[in-house]
Amino acid sequence: CAKMPKPSQDNDRDLTFCRILLAELEDHHDAWPFLNPVNIKTVPGYRKVIKKPMDFSTIREKLCSCQYQNLEMFIIDVNLVFDNCEKFNEDNSEIGRAGHNMRKFFERRWTELLKSN
Ligand SMILES: Cn1cc(C(=O)NCCN)ccc1=O
């Protein structure tokens, strides 16, 4: 049938979930490598290797300026943070381990939030 706009309460729920999830990611002990964009001037190779940089402050800015249509688009950006981290860092490194910890935390939390509905 014709593409119907999503009922607003679903959008409201998605937006609430994004706000909850992002706040918890930002507050996590292992969030420090991901809070702000990687400084491509001081991190050799990053600009060349990572085609689509992403970080929690950029996600925060996009969320606050209505740039996420739905929960899926938000989850894609969060996963981009962790995929970039895996690409650029050894698993057995401070930042590599932080990325794995944060991804595990995120997967668990959005599954819990979705199940609560
Ligand atoms: C996620 N990530 C962060 C850094 C970094 O140096 N962040 C500044 C922490 N104060 C370097 C590589 C990388 O993939």
The ligand as an SDF file (V2000), in Angstrom:
LIG
                    3D

 14 14  0  0  0  0  0  0  0  0999 V2000
   38.9550    5.1400   18.6720 C   0  0  0  0  0  0  0  0  0  0  0  0
   40.3310    5.6000   18.5860 N   0  0  0  0  0  0  0  0  0  0  0  0
   40.7580    6.5700   19.4430 C   0  0  0  0  0  0  0  0  0  0  0  0
   42.0660    7.0080   19.3880 C   0  0  0  0  0  0  0  0  0  0  0  0
   42.5270    8.0680   20.3360 C   0  0  0  0  0  0  0  0  0  0  0  0
   43.6970    8.3420   20.4430 O   0  0  0  0  0  0  0  0  0  0  0  0
   41.5800    8.7090   21.0510 N   0  0  0  0  0  0  0  0  0  0  0  0
   41.9610    9.8120   21.9390 C   0  0  0  0  0  0  0  0  0  0  0  0
   41.7680    9.3640   23.3880 C   0  0  0  0  0  0  0  0  0  0  0  0
   42.1370   10.4470   24.2770 N   0  0  0  0  0  0  0  0  0  0  0  0
   42.9680    6.4510   18.4580 C   0  0  0  0  0  0  0  0  0  0  0  0
   42.5210    5.4780   17.5990 C   0  0  0  0  0  0  0  0  0  0  0  0
   41.1670    5.0340   17.6520 C   0  0  0  0  0  0  0  0  0  0  0  0
   40.7380    4.1560   16.8850 O   0  0  0  0  0  0  0  0  0  0  0  0
  1  2  1  0
  2  3  1  0
  2 13  1  0
  3  4  2  0
  4  5  1  0
  4 11  1  0
  5  6  2  0
  5  7  1  0
  7  8  1  0
  8  9  1  0
  9 10  1  0
 11 12  2  0
 12 13  1  0
 13 14  2  0
M  END
$$$$
